[in-house]
Amino acid sequence: MELKMSVPRPVPPARSTYRHGDLRRALLEAGVELARSGGPEAVVLREATRRAGVVPNAAYRHFASRQALLQAVRAAALAAVATAMEAELAAQRTDGDPAEAARAAVRAIGTGYLRFAQTETGLFRTAFGAPVDVEDAPPEAKSGQSGLNPFELLGAALDQLVAAGALPPERRPGAEFLAWSAVHGLALLIIDGPLRGMPREQTDALGQQLLDMVEKGL
């Protein structure tokens, strides 16, 4: 299933009053939109407050610093990656041969990751490139509908391969790091490296070739 290209949403009009909790949400939404259009470097607290329609000092009760806002935005970006991967998983058939279903799940995980990198490049850079620690963020803030974050979704798909007999158990330890490294490397080559500007149909084909190699190498 093709993921639809994300169109940046218009900035909501400034509001003069906020119900309890609304300002934090408005600041986070503004931060996410800044990341979407400009990556982690664009997430600036002063600009987020301007978009939310409040003075900068009003933000400090919710985000003590630019780093705190960036941490929250990164957690939201990770959740968006997970949701995109889950969308690819949901499009796969779950009946039939368990081994084929498991292989399709691993492929869906990789496909969703690569497509997100190309359609939501700013959020992708923020999710994986911002030098902040999100371990203190609530689990639901960096996970998809399943409650799993992107790395956990990949691990679950690899566990499914083992359960289906398609991956020897002795080869399972560390497999997620190898698979992730390969797919993430291609994503970076496409969005920031020498493959930047390559037609989308070519990058999609390269992605599927890479996933073939990953599957055979596991």
Stockholm file with secondary structure:
# STOCKHOLM 1.0

chainA/1-218         MELKMSVPRPVPPARSTYRHGDLRRALLEAGVELARSGGPEAVVLREATRRAGVVPNAAYRHFASRQALLQAVRAAALAAVATAMEAELAAQRTDGDPAEAARAAVRAIGTGYLRFAQTETGLFRTAFGAPVDVEDAPPEAKSGQSGLNPFELLGAALDQLVAAGALPPERRPGAEFLAWSAVHGLALLIIDGPLRGMPREQTDALGQQLLDMVEKGL
#=GR chainA/1-218 SS CCCCCCCCCCCCCCCSCCCTTHHHHHHHHHHHHHHHHHCGGGCCHHHHHHHHTSCGGGGGGTCSSHHHHHHHHHHHHHHHHHHHHHHHHHTSCCSSCHHHHHHHHHHHHHHHHHHHHHHSHHHHHHHHHCCCCCTTSCGGGGCCTTSCCHHHHHHHHHHHHHHTTSSCGGGCTTHHHHHHHHHHHHHHHHHTSTTTTCCHHHHHHHHHHHHHHHHHHC
#=GC SS_cons         CCCCCCCCCCCCCCCSCCCTTHHHHHHHHHHHHHHHHHCGGGCCHHHHHHHHTSCGGGGGGTCSSHHHHHHHHHHHHHHHHHHHHHHHHHTSCCSSCHHHHHHHHHHHHHHHHHHHHHHSHHHHHHHHHCCCCCTTSCGGGGCCTTSCCHHHHHHHHHHHHHHTTSSCGGGCTTHHHHHHHHHHHHHHHHHTSTTTTCCHHHHHHHHHHHHHHHHHHC
//
